[in-house]
Amino acid sequence: MVAKETPTFSFCDQSDLPLWVQLRDRMEFLINSGFYEPGEKLPTVRKYAADLHIAYNTVSKAYMGLERDGYVTTVRGSGVFVNDLDSLPREGDRVDALVEEFVKSCLKEGMTYDDVPKLVSKHVRRMKRSHEEK
């Protein structure tokens, strides 16, 4: 089987999302769209990094995110392979994982468990006001 060309990708410098998240989301799209098919081996982290002119660690983190969310499986010594879409977690599971990751990040920044809901409430109120003003 001939390896596919690495798809082009434009990163958004104005985005609040880190580069690895943008790449992870793009790769999720490529898997969901069928560009990468179940069982297909993804390009190596080094190849993806070289082709996109980005850091190896950025691609590695994106791959780890895809694996955490069930899109790919790493087979030591063989590579990273696309999982069957039917085995993906339900959308609610993904949101739960995002919330858990957010809370852990807040705790690492020195916040307490009691601080987290206050922070979220503050931002929800601000976003709601902004939305209602439109």
N, C-alpha and C positions, 0 to 999 in steps of 0.2 A: 504494500500500500504506500503510495506517495504521500508524504507529509503535506498538509495544507499550508498555504502561505499564512503568516501571522496577519490577522485582520488589522486594518488601520484603525487608529483610535486617536481622537483629539481630546486632550485633557482640558478641563475648564479651570483656568487660573483664578477666576472670580468665585468659584464654588467654595462653600464652607466645608465640603467633604474632602477628606484627605485623598491623596492620589491613589492609595491602595484601595480605598472604598470605591472610587470612580472606576478603577480597573475591575474590581470584583463585580460591580454592578453590570459593567459591559460584558464581562464573561458570562455572568448569569443570563443576560439577554441572549448571548450567542448560543448558550446551551438550550434555553427555552425555545429559541427560534428554529432549532434544528441544525444550525451551522456545525456545532459539535454534537455528534450523535452518541447515544448510549453505548458504552464500551470503547469509545474512541479514546486514544491516548492524546493528551494535550501536549503542546510543545514544552520542552524543558523550561524551567524557570530562567536559566541562563539565556536560552534562545529568545524567549519572550522579552526579557530585559534588553538584550542587544538589539532586537528588531524595533522595539519601541523607544530605545534610547533613554531608558529609565533605570533606576537602581535595582539590583538583584533583590534586595530586601523588600522593595515595594511589591514586586511580583510574588515573592515568597509569601508575604502577608496576605495578598489577594487570594492566592491558592489555599492558604490555611483557612481563610474565611469561607471559601467555597466548600472546603471539606467539612468545616464545622456545621455549615448549613445543609449538608447532605448532597451537594451537587456533584462532588467528585470523591474519589477514593485514591489514596496514595498506596502504591504497592512498592515496598522498599526494594530498590535495585531495578525496578521495572518502569516506574513512572507514575504519572497521575492520569486516572481514567475517569471518564464521564459516567455517572450513575444513570440508571433508568429513571426518567422523570416521575414514574409512578411511585418511586420510593422516596420522593421529596417530602419534607415535613409539611404539615398543613400550615396555612398562612398564619394562624393564631400562634403556632409554635415559634415561628420566625419572630413575630412581634414580642412574644415572651422572652426570647433570647436577646432581642435588642434592648428590652427594658432591663433585663438582668445585667447585661454588659454596661448599660448606662449607670445603673446603681453602683456597680463595682468601680466604675471610673470615678464617680462622685466620692466614694469612700477613699479611693487612692489619693484624691485631691485634698483630703482632710475633712470632708464633711461627715456629719453623723447620719445615722439612719433617719432621725427626725428631721434633719435639714432637707433631705431629698424631696419629700412630698411638698414642702413649702416652696422649694425652688421650682418644681414642676407647676404648681398652682400659679405662681407668679407669672411664669411664661405662658401658661394657658390663658390667663386673664388678659395679658398683653396682646397675644395673638388674636384672641376673640374680639377685643376692642378694635384692633387693626382691621380685622375682617369685616366687622359691622360698619366701620366707617367707609368702606368701599362701596 
